[in-house]
Amino acid sequence: MLGLRDYLQIYTGIEIIKWDNQEGIVAMDSQDLPDILAYCLEMKPRPIWLTHVVNDERQLGNDFCLYLILHFPDKDFTLTLVAKGIKDEFPSLSLILPALNWSEREAQDLFGLRAVGHPDPRTLVLHPGWPKNFHPLRKDYKTGKEYKSFKRGPLVFPEMHGEGIFQVPVGPIHAGIIEPGHFRFYVIGEPVLHLEAQLFYTHKGIEKLLEGKSLEEGLLIIERVCGVCAVSHGLAYCEAIEKLANIELPRQVLLWRTILAELERVYNHIGDIGNMCAGVGFALGNANGSQSKENLQRLNLEFFGHRFLRGMVVPGGIKSVPGPKDSQEILNRLMELANDFEDWIPLLLEHDGFRQRAVTTGVLKTESAIDLGVTGPAARASGVAYDWRELHSHLLYPELMVKSVVEHNGDVWARLMVRVKETRESFRFLETLLRKGMQEAGRSSYIMNTFSNKLIPWQGAWGCVESPRGTDVIWLMLDDKGKIYRCRIRSASYANWPAVPLTVPGNIVPDFPLINKSFELCYSCCDR
Amino acid sequence: MDELYAVLTRLLMGLGHLALILVVAPLLQGFIKKSKAFWQMRQGPSILQPYRDLRKMMKKEELISEHASWIFLLTPRVAFAATLMAALVIPNAWGWAPLSGWGDLFLFGASLGLVRLFLTLAGLEGAGTFGGMGSSRELFVGLMTEPALLLGLIVLAFITETTSLQGMAASLLNVSPIFIPRILALITLGMVSVAEMGRIPMDNPDTHLELTMIHEGMLLEYTGPSLALLNFSEQVKQLLLLILLTQIIWPSGLITGGDGFLGILWALGFAGVKVAVLGFFFATAESLFVKRRLFRAPHFLATSTASAILALVSLWIIRGQI
């Protein structure tokens, strides 16, 4: 990392705010960003994009600021590139790192800044119809009656001409009970030539809502950003807070947080596997998946008080820790469910018809996965060995020696196999962790109330957790009253959605539901 | 006077035949749903739910797309009437069909073809994309099911030397159940029935994924009474196909008045059990298989056609002539 540091110093106007073994924060002029980013991306192994935050710091005299966080996997080093003093435009980085495409378009919509040189400057979050000066994330924008100024306009899609080419519009209201998204297929007969996805129908302005909230209120909101990754979101948020307060956590807290994260992974993965069966009309597999998921969620409810495990992780601790007796009971039940999983999963894995549908369907190329910053099972199925649990030492993951589960074909089958293998791994981790938990019995709850005076204001901090869908990143800045000044949620779904339309061309229209289900992305935490 | 009496009896019996089929069709649907729920370890809806659904839809308001023409409203009626037409030639529990004469099997095939024609036209009516996709897929599948269905029935006609479905059921009683051409024809008709009923692996009747729909896609624009009629005719068609199959596997011969009331009940029970067993079989198959990729559908249907051709060839070899 010293080489990088030396390189950075050749730029004038660079300010190294922090540089230690784990973390570097470097401020620079926004015009230097493209060069520096390009240099970073040339490094081997290639750094991973974590998040891209635009922040309105005009009241601090910094104008708009841009934070770009990269992670260098071999050194477990995180570099935050800060560009301060952005007035109304910043150089677009999308051509250097295509993963930033959506983030930059979002910044254009919500902050009214212009990404100069962006290849696709259409609006993203705000659908056509909002007035020109509507930029809700600017601090001087007061929320209230904004819906009154919305006049619905037509969506903008690229045109395609040729004999026999049709556009098939699907959604945002679907025949089933699923979240809203509009998909525009360009087809010749059944084969798909191109797919455009228009999301953000469930944009709720959560990042705006969080501003000015206390940390406790913030946690409640963050846990409800979506319905399936409550632990991951909450945990990432708490990690960010703990980083700002600079507190060390007791081992028991880390242990139980790891258990909760793995419980969430298990129930999600099994539910997602079942859902993939629904995509091909395999009722038996779907029924088994739903049943196992239900059992796991009931276990969550019984021992942790919530089916989605909400409310367990709190800043600085964990709300309640089951005693040794309960831990034993959880362990027994989990092992039973793991056996049950092994009982029914061959039904799927050895099913000719299912294989035929899944193999070679919806291929995500390795290069696309890397360029677009795809994370989670989707990336690992395309040969990208990237699992935040392995790359970054946090919680008890170093003790568990997590290895990324990698498949190479990038098709629906590969994504299924990654989930199946990870489920098995997670059951194994849970067993180890629960046994540790019983041996190292501690208190029944760990709630810290004394850190609020230690919180550093006006400093950005990130928290990052591997959710079942990929890496969730939450970036947090507090004001001097200890309230949230800016909280950016980059969920795994947000990172992965742009990759979905790439996998569809070449497949036939009826395969899309299966491809979509193999990613199993969340609309709610993507749209926020 | 006697002649009038005979005509009246025949008319009444015919109406009874239709009434029985109409009453039982939703029950079969409910039973198949229940069987599938059994495999999925669920309780499932009540076996009577299809009746309630039909009643509910009959009462609902009907919405018609502004792009639709008269075909849109005519289709449900034509589909229902054509299905009833097909019902007239299917031998019932007593081995009797109201219409039995020459060319029954073509009447059956043509009635189903008429339903398909109007449905595919109606799919285009709503000017929605899913209807169009459903129609094009339905024609693609129909292109391969119709010849196979007719060919399968024609083989049976050659075996029994009659083109009347009632006659076939009666004559099949005297044909060995393991007579090779008969088994091959049965395989053909079984596979075609799966496609005709819109079941897995060809289509998925329970799907909510509009992009994968075939039959449901064409009905997507329908609401209220029209949807009820279309669903009802689909249920009737399903019952007809199952009755036809059971009559080929294990025919009930024509029972005469001499068997009395008990004989009638026994025949009814026997037919009911046969249809239920076959329905359970299809429900099981549907639970175990997955929906095939659309462009693999021809493989499935080609197998059924090939089986029909083999039946014909084997019949020729066994009999030395056709």
Interface residues (C-beta under 8 A of the other chain):
Chain A: F166 V168 P169 V170 H174 A175 G176 I177 G189 E190 C277 G279 V280 G281 F282 A283 L284 N286 A287 N288 Q291 H351 G353 F354 Q356 R357 I508 V509 P510 D511 F512 P513
Chain B: K36 W39 Q40 M41 R42 T129 M133 S136 I200 P201 N204 D206 T207 H208 L209 E210 L211 T212 M213 L220 E286 S287 L288 F289 V290 K291 R292 R293 L294 F295 R296
